[in-house]
Amino acid sequence: MKHWIEAARLRTLPLSVSGILVGSFFAMSQGIFNWKIVILALSTTLGLQILSNFANDYGDGMKGTDNEDRVGPKRAIQSGVITPGSMRYAIFITAFLTLVSAMLLIYFSFKGKYLIYSILFFVLGILAIASAIRYTVGKNPYGYRGYGDVFVFVFFGLVSTFGIYFMFSKQIDLVLFLPAAAIGFLSVGVLNLNNMRDEESDKKSGKNTIVVKNGGAWAKKYHFFLIVSAMILMLLFAVIFDFSYRDQNPEGFNFDLYFFLIAYFPIFAHLNRVAKNKEHKLLDPELKKLALSTFLLSILLSLSMIYFLSDIVVNLFLGGR
């Protein structure tokens, strides 16, 4: 059990649910909420992340990418604590359970009333599962061609945040693109740190990540673009959300909404450490710090969106929608 927990890479899991939290609480701020949808969305997202981690362990392990040159913690296949056959079985079981969770999520969200929406989200679910596996598994995995950043941005940023909100509201609110893109950028930032750390070993094993293709110096600039852009997008969303609220309740500036800015302090500290870093192999601790900072940011933003909307929150939990 210990080895399977390590293979699931628990430190990556909080990051994967950040978009779900923001999308759910954005819906709650509009008086729309359903715990069944939230729980099933969380289980589906966590299933996708664990599936991706298992597949990454298997794919990199079988290709020899995880070897003695790798800097991070030893993977299960690499160290021999889990056999390739067992990992294949775990990938199959995790993919099946994730699909079941996704189908239940679709059912409770649309309940047969929106057939087109149900089909669309079912296709998205299949694509997400296939993409999680194909990142490093197979003859021509897209993670070995530098496209992992696209997958992370789309599924753990846009689809995660927009998807859960759409399941509540059955509509798209374009302002949600701002925090969705921000979480996507931060998630890509974690992947970029991983690729910066593994640049040398990836290069030797033929894993052509975007860092290997463009070099470590470029990757550091790219990292700053991702993180700073995410912070700007989050702040812009808060300003727009605040203006929208003041149209209905013109009582002045809502300081409570900007409570999430507390999470910027550890992110600034992270950027400072990356800026001073001279050896990318030493960046491993920053993966966990950035992932947890993103999770903290999503929680604080989510609470900020509903903190001053007490009437809506009371109605939700005392018999409202």
C-alpha positions in Angstrom: 0.0 0.0 0.0 2.9 2.4 0.8 4.3 2.0 -2.7 1.0 2.5 -4.4 0.4 5.7 -2.4 3.9 6.9 -3.4 3.1 6.0 -7.0 -0.1 8.1 -6.8 2.1 11.1 -6.0 -0.1 12.7 -3.3 1.7 16.1 -3.6 0.2 16.6 -7.1 -3.4 15.9 -6.0 -4.3 19.3 -4.4 -3.2 21.1 -7.6 -5.6 19.0 -9.7 -8.7 20.0 -7.8 -8.0 23.8 -7.8 -10.1 24.4 -10.9 -13.0 22.4 -9.5 -13.0 24.5 -6.4 -13.0 27.9 -8.2 -15.7 26.8 -10.7 -17.9 25.4 -7.9 -17.7 28.5 -5.7 -18.2 30.8 -8.6 -21.5 28.9 -9.2 -22.3 29.2 -5.5 -21.8 32.9 -5.6 -24.7 33.0 -8.1 -26.9 30.9 -5.9 -26.3 27.6 -7.7 -24.9 24.5 -6.0 -25.2 20.8 -5.7 -22.9 18.7 -3.4 -23.3 15.6 -5.5 -21.9 17.3 -8.6 -19.0 18.7 -6.6 -18.1 15.3 -5.0 -18.3 13.5 -8.3 -16.3 16.2 -10.1 -13.6 16.0 -7.4 -13.4 12.2 -7.6 -13.2 12.3 -11.4 -10.5 14.9 -11.4 -8.5 13.0 -8.7 -8.9 9.9 -10.7 -7.5 11.6 -13.8 -4.5 12.9 -11.9 -3.7 9.5 -10.3 -4.2 7.8 -13.7 -1.8 10.3 -15.2 0.7 9.6 -12.5 0.5 5.8 -12.8 0.8 6.1 -16.6 3.7 8.4 -16.3 5.5 6.0 -14.0 4.8 3.1 -16.3 5.7 5.0 -19.6 8.9 6.6 -18.3 9.9 3.4 -16.5 9.5 1.2 -19.5 11.3 3.7 -21.8 14.2 4.0 -19.4 13.6 7.7 -18.9 13.4 7.1 -15.1 17.1 6.1 -14.5 20.0 6.9 -12.2 20.4 10.4 -13.8 16.9 11.4 -12.7 16.9 13.9 -9.8 13.5 13.6 -8.2 12.2 10.7 -6.0 12.5 7.3 -7.5 9.5 6.0 -9.3 7.8 2.6 -8.7 8.8 0.9 -11.9 12.3 2.4 -11.8 13.0 1.1 -8.3 11.2 -2.3 -8.9 8.8 -2.0 -6.0 5.9 -2.3 -8.4 6.1 -4.6 -11.5 5.1 -3.3 -15.0 2.3 -5.9 -15.1 0.8 -4.6 -11.8 1.1 -1.0 -12.9 -0.7 -1.8 -16.2 -3.5 -3.4 -14.2 -3.7 -0.4 -11.9 -3.9 1.9 -15.0 -6.8 -0.1 -16.3 -8.7 -0.1 -13.0 -8.1 3.6 -12.4 -9.2 4.5 -15.9 -12.4 2.4 -15.4 -13.2 3.9 -12.1 -12.6 7.4 -13.4 -14.9 6.8 -16.3 -17.6 5.5 -14.0 -17.2 8.6 -11.8 -17.4 10.8 -15.0 -20.6 9.1 -16.2 -22.2 9.5 -12.8 -21.2 13.2 -12.8 -22.8 13.6 -16.2 -25.9 11.9 -15.1 -26.5 14.0 -11.9 -25.6 17.1 -13.8 -27.9 16.7 -16.8 -30.3 13.8 -15.8 -31.2 13.0 -19.4 -32.6 16.4 -20.1 -29.6 17.7 -22.1 -28.6 14.9 -24.4 -26.1 17.0 -26.4 -24.4 18.3 -23.3 -24.2 14.7 -21.9 -22.6 13.5 -25.1 -20.2 16.4 -25.2 -19.0 15.8 -21.7 -18.8 12.1 -22.2 -16.5 12.7 -25.2 -14.4 15.1 -23.1 -14.1 12.5 -20.4 -12.9 9.9 -22.9 -10.4 12.4 -24.3 -9.2 13.3 -20.8 -8.6 9.6 -19.9 -6.9 8.8 -23.1 -4.7 11.9 -22.8 -3.7 11.1 -19.3 -2.5 7.7 -20.5 -0.9 8.8 -23.8 1.2 11.4 -22.1 4.1 9.0 -21.8 2.6 5.6 -22.8 2.8 4.2 -26.3 5.1 4.4 -29.3 4.7 8.1 -29.9 3.5 9.7 -26.6 2.8 13.4 -26.8 4.7 14.2 -23.6 7.9 13.1 -25.5 7.2 15.7 -28.2 6.7 18.7 -25.9 2.9 18.9 -25.8 2.3 18.1 -22.2 1.9 21.7 -21.3 -1.1 21.9 -23.7 -2.8 19.0 -22.0 -2.3 20.4 -18.5 -3.5 23.8 -19.4 -6.7 22.6 -21.2 -7.8 19.8 -18.8 -6.6 21.1 -15.4 -7.3 24.7 -16.2 -10.1 25.4 -18.7 -12.1 22.1 -18.8 -11.9 21.7 -15.0 -13.0 25.2 -14.1 -15.5 25.9 -17.0 -16.7 22.3 -17.0 -17.9 22.2 -13.3 -19.5 25.6 -13.6 -21.4 24.6 -16.8 -22.7 21.5 -15.1 -24.3 23.7 -12.5 -25.5 26.6 -14.7 -25.9 25.0 -18.2 -24.3 28.2 -19.6 -20.9 29.8 -20.1 -19.8 32.9 -18.3 -16.7 34.3 -20.1 -15.4 36.1 -17.1 -14.6 32.6 -15.6 -11.9 32.3 -18.4 -9.7 34.5 -16.3 -9.3 32.3 -13.2 -9.5 29.1 -15.4 -6.6 30.3 -17.5 -4.7 31.4 -14.3 -5.1 27.9 -12.8 -4.1 26.4 -16.1 -0.9 28.6 -16.2 0.0 27.7 -12.6 -0.5 24.0 -13.3 1.7 24.2 -16.4 4.2 26.0 -14.1 4.4 22.9 -11.9 5.0 20.8 -15.0 7.6 23.2 -16.2 9.5 23.0 -12.9 9.4 19.2 -13.3 10.8 19.5 -16.8 13.5 22.0 -15.8 14.6 19.7 -13.0 14.8 16.7 -15.4 16.2 18.5 -18.4 19.5 16.7 -18.5 18.1 13.2 -17.9 15.2 13.8 -20.3 17.7 15.0 -23.0 19.7 11.8 -22.7 16.6 9.5 -22.9 15.1 11.3 -25.9 12.2 12.9 -24.0 11.8 16.1 -25.9 9.9 18.2 -23.5 9.4 21.9 -24.2 12.4 22.6 -21.9 14.6 20.2 -23.7 13.6 21.8 -27.0 14.2 25.4 -26.0 16.8 25.2 -23.2 16.9 25.9 -19.5 17.4 29.7 -19.8 14.3 30.0 -22.0 12.4 27.7 -19.6 13.1 30.1 -16.7 11.6 33.0 -18.7 8.7 30.9 -19.7 8.1 30.0 -16.0 8.0 33.7 -15.0 5.5 34.3 -17.9 3.2 31.5 -16.6 3.2 32.5 -13.0 3.1 36.3 -13.4 0.3 36.0 -16.0 -1.7 33.8 -13.7 -1.4 36.4 -10.9 -2.5 39.2 -13.2 -5.5 37.2 -14.5 -6.6 36.4 -11.0 -6.5 40.0 -9.9 -8.3 41.1 -13.0 -11.0 38.6 -12.3 -11.4 39.9 -8.8 -11.8 43.5 -10.0 -14.4 42.5 -12.6 -16.3 40.3 -10.1 -16.2 43.2 -7.6 -17.6 45.7 -10.1 -20.4 43.2 -10.9 -21.3 42.9 -7.3 -21.2 46.6 -6.7 -23.7 47.1 -9.5 -26.2 45.2 -7.3 -24.9 46.4 -3.9 -23.3 49.8 -4.3 -21.7 49.9 -0.8 -18.1 50.6 -1.7 -15.0 48.5 -2.0 -15.2 44.9 -1.0 -12.0 44.2 0.8 -13.1 40.6 1.6 -13.0 39.7 -2.1 -9.2 40.3 -2.2 -8.4 38.0 0.7 -6.9 35.6 -1.9 -3.9 38.0 -2.3 -2.4 36.4 0.8 -1.5 33.4 -1.5 0.7 35.7 -3.6 3.3 35.9 -0.8 4.5 32.3 -1.1 4.2 32.6 -4.9 6.5 35.7 -4.9 8.9 33.8 -2.6 8.8 30.9 -5.1 9.6 33.2 -8.0 12.5 34.7 -6.1 14.0 31.2 -5.5 13.6 30.3 -9.1 15.3 33.5 -10.2 18.3 32.9 -8.0 18.5 29.2 -8.9 21.7 28.3 -10.8 21.2 24.5 -11.0 17.9 23.2 -12.1 18.4 19.9 -10.3 17.8 21.8 -7.0 14.3 22.9 -8.1 12.5 19.7 -6.9 11.2 21.2 -3.6 9.6 24.0 -5.6 7.2 21.6 -7.3 5.4 20.9 -4.0 5.5 24.6 -2.9 4.0 25.9 -6.1 1.3 23.2 -6.2 0.3 23.9 -2.6 0.4 27.7 -3.3 -1.9 27.2 -6.2 -4.3 25.1 -4.0 -4.2 27.8 -1.3 -4.9 30.5 -3.9 -7.9 28.6 -5.2 -9.3 28.1 -1.7 -8.9 31.7 -0.7 -10.4 33.0 -4.0 -13.3 30.6 -3.6 -14.0 31.7 -0.1 -13.6 35.4 -1.1 -16.3 35.0 -3.8 -18.9 33.8 -1.2 -17.7 35.4 2.0 -19.7 38.6 1.6 -22.6 36.9 0.0 -23.9 35.5 3.3 -27.6 35.6 2.2 -26.9 33.4 -0.7 -24.8 30.9 1.4 -27.5 30.7 4.1 -30.2 30.1 1.4 -28.1 27.3 -0.2 -27.7 25.4 3.1 -31.1 26.1 4.5 -33.2 24.9 1.6 -32.3 27.2 -1.3 -31.3 25.9 -4.8 
